[in-house]
Amino acid sequence: MRERGSGSIFKKPGTRFWWIAYSFRGHSYQESSGSVDRKDAVKLLRARLAKITKPNFVDPAAERRYTLRDMLQELERDYERKQNRSFKTVTSVWQHLQKHFEFHRVVDITKPEITAYAAKRVREEKDGGDGAARGSVNLELAVLRRGFKLMFQNKMISEVPVIEMFELDNARQGFIGVGEFAALLENIRSQDVRDIVEFLYNSGWRTDEARELKWSWIDLTTNMIRLPAAFEKSKKPRPLPLTGALFEVIQRRLKVRRLDCEFVFHRKGKPIRQFHKAFRAAAARIGQGGLLPHDMRRSAIRNFRRSGLSEHEGMALSGHKTDSVYRRYDIISESDLTEAMDRVQSHLKKEAETRKVVPLSKKQA
């Protein structure tokens, strides 16, 4: 039975479902609607006829071959091509996507399916299950969206579903002052953990960058660390001068340096990968149980500002590429605002004393 326009709807002998057929550029396509309702077949045919007019049309039979494994391979090739940082972030979030969409073809992962996945992840986190916070789910969705775009660009699929992120109004505001930080260090029992935490607080580096710090990156003749270009979006090494507390940390690490370990921060020759438990225990002892290691980066940027560094200088040290992100980390506390207002009032008082208006006498007038 031919539909008005182009294409046809029919039933194959011995089957319950309605089928559709249409032609494009000399090729004929047939596809089951998967439904016994003719209206569903009409709807599918119209969708296919609308799709074939687009320049990125892909044979439905061809695009149905692809699974999430194919998408992951495209992501990995893209990382290698761009020489991006560690692929571990992708593989760590991928396990959640793979678990949920295990039996899905890529073309079956539609907007409603993705929305349901995101909602489920957040709901499970609130219920104390194996879920995730909104920010973490957004990372998973961003990886999935990138995978769709790569497959679309490589003409493996004909369209990319709309993936909406969660609005985030819970940006962390955690930071720690110099005095509190000294108390934090005193409550960390392991010297190895104390060293990496002190390095983070003074450098403004990301936790992953500090964990990966190798002796080959350090020039002890000039006291300069050069973070390799592979860690930078700009593909240029990022220098970090070793002075003050940073110099002292490296000097301590030199005393425990091992020839069988290339990492600066290690425990008995094994690179430090996790230290959150020790950190949180120490933070709880000083009454800051919600503090996270990443808050050391935020605190460092705050210290940069309070020390008088320009935004450009601070970004050069921390590795931020956009001023908007840097400013998000540059948090002004209530005590900062109090100090600022004190300076304003002192200025106004001084101005009032030095610029008193002397009224003119009648003779002068």
N, C-alpha and C positions, 0 to 999 in steps of 0.2 A: 504494500500500500504506500504510494508516494505522497509525501507531504508537499504542500504548496511551496514552491520555490525550488529547493534542491534536496536530494536525499530521500530515503524511504524508510518505512517501518514495517517489519514483517515478523512472522514466527517461523522458526525452523521446525521441520517435522520431528516430533518426539520430544520437543522442549516446551517448558512452561513459560519461559521468559520472552519478552518482546526484544527484538534485535533492531539495530539501526544500520543503515548503509549510506555512504556518501562518497563523493569523489573529489580529489584535489590534485591538480597538476598531473593528470593522467594516471594517478594512483587511486585504487578503490579501497575503501576501508569498511570493515564490518565490526560491530561491537555489540555485545550483549548489554542490555540495560540493567540486568539483574533484578527485574521487577515484572510481576504479572499484570501490572496496571499500565495500560497503554499511555496514560498521561505522563507517566514517568519517562517512558521512551521518547515521547514528543519533547519533553523538557531537555533530555540529554542530547537529542539530535540538534535542537536549536542552539544548545551550548556549543556543540562541536562545530556547527556551521558558522557560529560567531567567531570561534577560535581560529578556523582555517584562514580567515581573512587577515589575520595578523602576521607580520613578517617572521615572528619567532615560533611558528607552528611546528610542533614535534608530533610524530606519529604516536597516537595514544598507546599502541601496543609496545612501542619502543620505550616510552618513558615509564611504563609500568614495570619494566625490568629492574629499575633502580631501587635499592634499599638504603637504609641509614649507613651501612658499611661503605657503600659507594660515596655517600656524602662525606663521610669521615676521611676517605682517601683524597677527595678533592680539597678538603680543608688542609690536610697534611702537605699536599703538593703546593698549595698556596703559601703556607708558612715557610716551606723550604725555598720557594722562589723568591720570596720577599726577605728571607733571612731574618724572620721575626724571632722574638725571644722564645723561650722554652714552650714546647707543645704540650707540656704537662697540664696547663690550665684547661686546654680543650679536652684532653682525655679525662680529666677529673670530673668535669661537668657532663661529659658525654655519657657516662655510665647511667645517669639519671634519665637522660633522653632515650637511651637504648632500652632501658628497663621498661619504660612506659610505652614506647612505640615499637616494641620488639617484633610484632607480627604485621607491621604496617609497611606498605610500599611508600616511597616518598610522595607520590601523587595523592595518596590517601590521607596524608597529614595536612588537613585543611585548617582554616582559621578557627572554626568551632572546636576542633580537636585540640589545637594548641592552647586556646583560651581555657578549655577544661583542664588541660595538663597544668597550666600555671596556677589556676585556682586550687587544684588538688594539692600541689606542692606547698602552697602557703597555708592551706587549711591543716594539713598534716603537721606542719611545724608548730602551729598554734595548739594543736591537740597533743603535743609532746611526742609525735611520731617521727618518722624518717622524712621530714619535709625540709623546707628552707625558707629563710626570710626573703622579703620582696627583692632586696638588692641582689641576693644570690640567684634568685629565679630570673631576674633580668639578665644576668650574665649567661645563664643557660639559653634564654631566648635569643640573645645577641649572637651566640655561636650558631644556633639553629638558623637564624635569619641569614647569617653569612654563608652557611652551607647552601641554602636555597639559591642565593644570588650567584654563587659560583657555578652551580649546576645549570642555572638559567643562562649565564654567560657562555657556558660551554655547550649550549643547545642540547642539554640532556632532558630538560623539562621545559614546558611552554609558558608557565606562569609561576609567580611567587606569591604565596598567600600573605595577606596582611598580618603582621605580627605586632601586636600592641604591648608596650612595656607598662609595668606598674609605675604609677606616680610615686616618687619617693619624697616624703616629708620628714624622714627620720635620719637625716644626715648626722653622723656622729659629731659631737662637740667635745669629745674627750681630749684633755691635755693635762700636763703635770708641770708644776713649777719647779724651780731649781732646788729649793729646800726639800720639797716632797720627794723629788727624784733621788736626792741623796739618801733619804730614809728608805726608799724603794730598794736601792742597791744594797743597803745594809741587810735587808731582809731576804735577799737572794743568796742561798747557801752556796751554790756552785759558782766558782770563779769564772768558769768558761761561759756560763750564762750571763753573769754580771758584765763580762767584757763585751759580748755582742749587744746587750741592751744599752750599755753606755755608748757604744759605737753608733747605734741607731739614734739615740737621743742627740748626739752632737753632730752627726753627719746629715740627717734628714733623708737618708737612703730608705728605699723600700726594704722590707724584711727579706724578700727573696734575693735581693742584690747582696745584702750583707751575708746571707747564708752561703752564697756562691763565691764570696771573696777569696781569691787565690793569691799566693805569694808572688806569682809571676806578674800580677797586676801592679805590684808595689815597687817603686823606685826608691830604695833606701838611701841613695846618694843625694837625691833632691827632696826626699820626704814627700812624695807625691803618689797618690793612687790614681790610676787611669782605668775607669770602668770601660770594658770593651764596647765597641760599636754595636755588637749584637744585642746589647741590652738597651740600646737607645733607638727611639723612633727616627731620630735624625741621622742614624748610621754613623755617628761621630763619637769618638771616645769622650767620656765625661771625667774631667780631672777633679780630684779632691785633695787639697793641701793637708798635710799631717802636722798640725800644731796643737798645743795645749792638751786637752783631754784625749783627743784622737791620737796624738803622738804617744801619749802614755799607754793607751790601750795596745797599740802596735808593739811597743817595747815589751809589754807583758806577754804578748802572744809570741814574740821572738824567743822568750825563755822556754816556752813549751812547744816550740816548733819541732816537727818531726819530718824526717826525710821521706818517710813512707806515706805522708799525707800532704796534698797540695793546698788544702784549705787552711785559711787563717783561723777560723773558728771551728774547733773540733773538740770532741771528748775522747781522749785516749786514742787519737788517730782516726776516729770516725767523725765525719762531718756532722755538725749540729743541724738537724732538720726540724725538730720540734722542741720548743722550750716554753710553750704556752702554759703548761701546767705549773711549772716553777714560777713563771711570771705572775700568773693570776693569784697564786698562793701568797706571794710577796705583796701584791697589790691589795689583797684582802686584809693583810696584817696592818697596813697603814690606813685602812678605811676607804680604799678606792677599789672595791671589788669589781667594778665594771670596766676598769682600765684594760686596754688591749695593747699588744706590742706595736700595732700600727699607729697607736696614739703617740708613740715616740716621734714619728715623722711629723705629725701635726704639731707637736710641741716644739720640735726643732724649727719649723717654719715660723712659729710664733716668736721664738727666741731670735731668729734672724731679723724679724721686723723690729723687735724691741731693742736690738743692738744697733739699729740704724742702717742696716743693709737696704739697698734699693731693691725693688721688685725684680729687676733684671739680675742682680747679683744673687738673690735668694733662689731664683729659678735655675740659675746656672749650677748652684750647689745641689739642689734637690732633684733636678732632672725633670721638672715640670716644663711642658712645651706650650701650654696655653695659660695666659694670665687668669682666665676665669677659674680654672681648676686650682691654681695656686692660691687665689683669693679665697676660695672655698675652705682651704686648709688654714688660712690666716685668720684665726678666730680671735676676736677681742672679748676678753672676759669682763665681768662686772667690775672687778678691781681695776682693770685697764681703763674702763670708762670713768671710774671715780678719779683716777690719777689724771686723766685727760681733762675732766671738768675742774679739778683743782688748779691745773695749769691755766685754764681759761680764766678762772676767777682771780688768780694771782695776777694775770696779765691785765685784766680789767681794773683791778685795784691799783696797780702801778700806773696805768694810763690815767686814772682819775686823779692820782696824786701829782703827776707831772704836767697835766694839761688842765689845771683848774682855770676856769674863766674868771678873769679880773674885770669887773664891770667898769666901764668908762665913767669918769666924773663928768658933771654937767659942763665944766669948762672945756674938757677935752672933746666932748660931743659938739 
